[in-house]
Amino acid sequence: MANKRKQILTPEADKQLVVAFTTCKDGEMRTRIQAVRLYGNEVPVNEITNLTGLPRRTILRWYGRYRQQGLGGFVDNRQGGNHQYLTDEQIQDLAAKLHQYRPVDLFGQKEAATADGLHWCISDLRRAINHWYGIDYKRNASYRQLFQKCGFSWQRTAKVFRSRSEMKVAEFEEQLEKSD
C-alpha cells in the first residue's frame, strides 16, 4: 500500500507556484519553489532529492512552510552568526580611526602583526575592535567585510621576516656589488 500524502496542491496553488518560479531571479528560491511544486504534485521524494539536491527533510520543511504561509514561507530568515555587532555609527567611527591610526601607533612595532606595522591586517583589526569596542567576531570573513565597509581594499602582504636586519641586508648587497 503506497504512502499517501496528507495534502496535495490545488490547481490554483500549482499555477501560483509556476508563476512564482518563472518570475523569480534567485536560484535558491527557484529550487525551493520547484521542490515544493514537485512534492505537492506527488512526485516521489527520492526523485525530488535527485533533481534538486535538497535532503528529504528540507523538502518537507519547505512544503510545510508553503502550506502555512504561502509564497512568504520561502523567504530565508536566517540572520547569520554575528548579527552585525557594530552599529552603523560605530562602523563610521571605526573607518575614521583606521584611516587615522596605523597598527604600529596602537600596538607598537613589536606587537603589530605586520613586519613594519604600517598596514592593517585581520589580526590587527581584531585587536583594535576588541580594544575600542570590546567586540570579537567569530569569523575572519566578518573582519574582511568591515575592511570593505571602511573603504579598505585587499592587498597581498610582503613576505618579510621580523628577524630580518636591514643593516645586514645592506652589507650583503654591498658585498655582492664588490664581487661583481
Backbone hydrogen bonds in HBPLUS format (Angstrom, degrees):
<---DONOR---> <-ACCEPTOR-->    atom                        ^
c    i                          cat <-CA-CA->   ^        H-A-AA   ^      H-
h    n   atom  resd res      DA  || num        DHA   H-A  angle D-A-AA Bond
n    s   type  num  typ     dist DA aas  dist angle  dist       angle   num
A0009-LEU N   A0040-GLY O   3.07 MM  31  4.88 167.7  2.08 121.8 124.9     1
A0014-ASP N   A0010-THR O   2.91 MM   4  6.18 158.5  1.96 157.0 163.4     2
A0015-LYS N   A0011-PRO O   3.01 MM   4  6.23 157.6  2.07 144.1 149.5     3
A0016-GLN N   A0012-GLU O   2.92 MM   4  6.19 154.5  1.99 145.8 153.4     4
A0017-LEU N   A0013-ALA O   2.97 MM   4  6.24 154.1  2.03 148.2 154.3     5
A0018-VAL N   A0014-ASP O   2.96 MM   4  6.24 150.4  2.05 147.0 155.6     6
A0019-VAL N   A0015-LYS O   2.97 MM   4  6.22 163.2  2.00 153.6 157.1     7
A0020-ALA N   A0016-GLN O   2.95 MM   4  6.15 161.6  1.98 146.4 152.1     8
A0021-PHE N   A0017-LEU O   2.83 MM   4  5.92 154.9  1.89 143.7 150.8     9
A0022-THR N   A0018-VAL O   2.98 MM   4  6.18 162.3  2.01 151.3 155.2    10
A0023-THR N   A0019-VAL O   3.01 MM   4  6.13 145.8  2.13 148.6 157.1    11
A0024-CYS N   A0020-ALA O   3.04 MM   4  5.86 130.6  2.30 140.0 150.4    12
A0030-ARG N   A0026-ASP O   2.96 MM   4  6.21 155.6  2.02 152.4 159.9    13
A0031-THR N   A0027-GLY O   3.04 MM   4  6.29 151.3  2.12 145.4 152.7    14
A0032-ARG N   A0028-GLU O   3.07 MM   4  6.41 155.9  2.13 147.5 153.5    15
A0033-ILE N   A0029-MET O   2.93 MM   4  6.21 166.5  1.95 155.3 158.7    16
A0034-GLN N   A0030-ARG O   2.89 MM   4  6.03 165.3  1.91 149.8 154.2    17
A0035-ALA N   A0031-THR O   2.91 MM   4  6.05 159.5  1.95 148.2 153.9    18
A0036-VAL N   A0032-ARG O   2.98 MM   4  6.21 164.3  2.00 154.4 158.0    19
A0037-ARG N   A0033-ILE O   2.91 MM   4  6.10 160.0  1.95 150.5 156.7    20
A0038-LEU N   A0034-GLN O   2.87 MM   4  6.06 165.0  1.90 153.1 156.9    21
A0039-TYR N   A0035-ALA O   2.91 MM   4  6.08 162.8  1.94 148.2 153.5    22
A0040-GLY N   A0036-VAL O   2.81 MM   4  5.93 161.9  1.84 150.7 156.1    23
A0041-ASN N   A0037-ARG O   3.00 MM   4  6.16 126.5  2.30 138.8 152.1    24
A0041-ASN N   A0038-LEU O   3.17 MM   3  5.10 137.5  2.36  94.2 106.2    25
A0043-VAL N   A0038-LEU O   3.04 MM   5  5.43 167.5  2.06 155.4 152.8    26
A0042-GLU N   A0039-TYR O   3.05 MM   3  5.17 151.1  2.14 113.7 113.6    27
A0047-GLU N   A0044-PRO O   3.03 MM   3  5.46 129.7  2.29 107.7 120.4    28
A0048-ILE N   A0044-PRO O   3.17 MM   4  6.59 154.1  2.24 148.3 156.0    29
A0049-THR N   A0045-VAL O   2.87 MM   4  6.16 161.6  1.91 158.8 163.3    30
A0050-ASN N   A0046-ASN O   3.11 MM   4  6.22 149.0  2.21 134.9 142.9    31
A0051-LEU N   A0047-GLU O   2.91 MM   4  6.16 153.7  1.98 148.0 155.2    32
A0052-THR N   A0048-ILE O   2.87 MM   4  5.93 167.4  1.88 157.1 160.1    33
A0053-GLY N   A0049-THR O   2.86 MM   4  5.11 144.4  1.99 128.4 138.1    34
A0058-THR N   A0055-PRO O   3.05 MM   3  5.38 122.3  2.39 105.8 119.6    35
A0059-ILE N   A0055-PRO O   3.14 MM   4  6.52 159.0  2.19 155.9 161.9    36
A0060-LEU N   A0056-ARG O   3.01 MM   4  6.32 163.7  2.03 157.3 161.2    37
A0061-ARG N   A0057-ARG O   2.95 MM   4  6.16 150.2  2.04 141.8 150.5    38
A0062-TRP N   A0058-THR O   2.91 MM   4  6.17 163.7  1.94 156.3 159.2    39
A0063-TYR N   A0059-ILE O   2.92 MM   4  6.10 156.0  1.98 148.4 155.7    40
A0064-GLY N   A0060-LEU O   2.93 MM   4  6.09 158.3  1.98 144.4 150.2    41
A0065-ARG N   A0061-ARG O   2.97 MM   4  6.23 155.1  2.04 146.3 153.3    42
A0066-TYR N   A0062-TRP O   2.89 MM   4  6.10 157.0  1.94 146.6 152.9    43
A0067-ARG N   A0063-TYR O   2.93 MM   4  6.20 159.5  1.97 150.1 155.6    44
A0068-GLN N   A0064-GLY O   3.05 MM   4  6.25 147.6  2.16 143.8 152.2    45
A0069-GLN N   A0065-ARG O   2.69 MM   4  5.71 169.4  1.70 159.7 163.0    46
A0070-GLY N   A0066-TYR O   2.78 MM   4  4.48 143.8  1.91 127.7 131.6    47
A0073-GLY N   A0070-GLY O   3.03 MM   3  5.71 160.4  2.07 119.3 125.2    48
A0074-PHE N   A0071-LEU O   3.14 MM   3  5.78 168.8  2.16 118.3 121.8    49
A0075-VAL N   A0072-GLY O   3.41 MM   3  5.82 162.3  2.45 110.0 114.5    50
A0091-ILE N   A0087-THR O   2.95 MM   4  6.25 149.5  2.04 148.7 157.4    51
A0092-GLN N   A0088-ASP O   3.04 MM   4  6.31 153.3  2.11 144.5 151.0    52
A0093-ASP N   A0089-GLU O   2.94 MM   4  6.21 155.5  2.00 144.8 152.1    53
A0094-LEU N   A0090-GLN O   2.75 MM   4  5.95 153.8  1.81 144.7 152.6    54
A0095-ALA N   A0091-ILE O   2.90 MM   4  6.12 157.6  1.95 146.8 152.2    55
A0096-ALA N   A0092-GLN O   3.11 MM   4  6.40 158.8  2.16 146.4 151.3    56
A0097-LYS N   A0093-ASP O   2.98 MM   4  6.28 158.6  2.03 149.4 155.5    57
A0098-LEU N   A0094-LEU O   2.80 MM   4  6.02 159.5  1.84 157.8 163.4    58
A0099-HIS N   A0095-ALA O   3.08 MM   4  6.25 147.0  2.19 144.2 152.2    59
A0100-GLN N   A0096-ALA O   2.96 MM   4  6.09 133.7  2.18 138.2 151.4    60
A0101-TYR N   A0097-LYS O   2.79 MM   4  5.82 170.3  1.80 158.0 159.4    61
A0105-ASP N   A0102-ARG O   2.90 MM   3  5.23 130.2  2.16 107.5 121.1    62
A0106-LEU N   A0102-ARG O   3.31 MM   4  6.76 146.2  2.43 150.2 159.5    63
A0106-LEU N   A0103-PRO O   3.13 MM   3  5.24 124.1  2.46  97.0 110.8    64
A0107-PHE N   A0103-PRO O   2.80 MM   4  5.86 176.3  1.80 166.4 167.7    65
A0104-VAL N   A0117-GLY O   2.87 MM  13  4.50 147.3  1.98 148.1 137.5    66
A0108-GLY N   A0104-VAL O   2.95 MM   4  4.43 139.2  2.12 112.3 121.3    67
A0112-ALA N   A0108-GLY O   3.16 MM   4  6.16 138.1  2.35 152.5 160.1    68
A0125-LEU N   A0121-CYS O   2.86 MM   4  6.09 161.7  1.90 158.3 164.4    69
A0126-ARG N   A0122-ILE O   2.80 MM   4  5.98 161.4  1.84 155.0 159.9    70
A0127-ARG N   A0123-SER O   3.16 MM   4  6.36 160.9  2.20 141.4 145.6    71
A0128-ALA N   A0124-ASP O   2.90 MM   4  6.12 158.4  1.94 150.4 156.8    72
A0129-ILE N   A0125-LEU O   2.88 MM   4  6.04 168.1  1.89 158.9 161.0    73
A0130-ASN N   A0126-ARG O   3.03 MM   4  6.17 157.9  2.08 145.4 152.1    74
A0131-HIS N   A0127-ARG O   2.86 MM   4  6.02 150.9  1.95 143.0 151.6    75
A0132-TRP N   A0128-ALA O   2.79 MM   4  5.97 169.6  1.80 158.4 160.4    76
A0133-TYR N   A0129-ILE O   2.79 MM   4  5.47 159.9  1.83 143.1 150.0    77
A0134-GLY N   A0130-ASN O   2.92 MM   4  4.23 132.0  2.15 107.2 117.3    78
A0142-SER N   A0139-ARG O   3.16 MM   3  5.64 141.3  2.32 107.7 116.6    79
A0143-TYR N   A0140-ASN O   3.01 MM   3  5.19 122.2  2.36 100.4 114.8    80
A0144-ARG N   A0140-ASN O   2.99 MM   4  6.38 151.7  2.07 150.7 159.4    81
A0145-GLN N   A0141-ALA O   2.97 MM   4  6.22 153.8  2.04 144.8 151.3    82
A0146-LEU N   A0142-SER O   3.02 MM   4  6.28 150.1  2.12 139.0 147.3    83
A0147-PHE N   A0143-TYR O   2.90 MM   4  6.21 156.7  1.96 148.2 154.2    84
A0148-GLN N   A0144-ARG O   3.04 MM   4  6.33 158.9  2.09 146.6 151.9    85
A0149-LYS N   A0145-GLN O   2.87 MM   4  6.15 160.9  1.91 151.9 157.0    86
A0150-CYS N   A0146-LEU O   2.91 MM   4  6.06 138.1  2.09 145.1 156.3    87
A0150-CYS N   A0147-PHE O   3.15 MM   3  5.10 128.2  2.43  93.3 107.1    88
A0152-PHE N   A0147-PHE O   2.89 MM   5  5.14 166.0  1.91 151.9 147.9    89
A0151-GLY N   A0148-GLN O   3.07 MM   3  5.21 162.8  2.10 108.1 112.3    90
A0164-ARG N   A0161-PHE O   3.10 MM   3  5.37 161.4  2.13 109.2 114.5    91
A0169-VAL N   A0165-SER O   3.04 MM   4  6.34 155.0  2.10 150.8 158.4    92
A0170-ALA N   A0166-GLU O   2.96 MM   4  6.16 159.6  2.00 147.7 152.4    93
A0171-GLU N   A0167-MET O   2.98 MM   4  6.27 156.7  2.04 147.0 153.5    94
A0172-PHE N   A0168-LYS O   2.90 MM   4  6.08 157.4  1.95 146.1 152.3    95
A0173-GLU N   A0169-VAL O   2.93 MM   4  6.17 162.7  1.96 152.5 156.8    96
A0174-GLU N   A0170-ALA O   2.93 MM   4  6.10 149.8  2.02 143.5 152.3    97
A0175-GLN N   A0171-GLU O   2.97 MM   4  6.25 154.2  2.04 147.6 153.9    98
A0176-LEU N   A0172-PHE O   2.98 MM   4  6.29 150.3  2.07 146.8 155.3    99
A0177-GLU N   A0173-GLU O   3.06 MM   4  6.34 153.9  2.13 145.2 151.1   100
A0178-LYS N   A0174-GLU O   3.07 MM   4  6.37 152.4  2.14 146.5 154.0   101
A0179-SER N   A0175-GLN O   3.03 MM   4  6.21 152.5  2.10 147.6 154.3   102
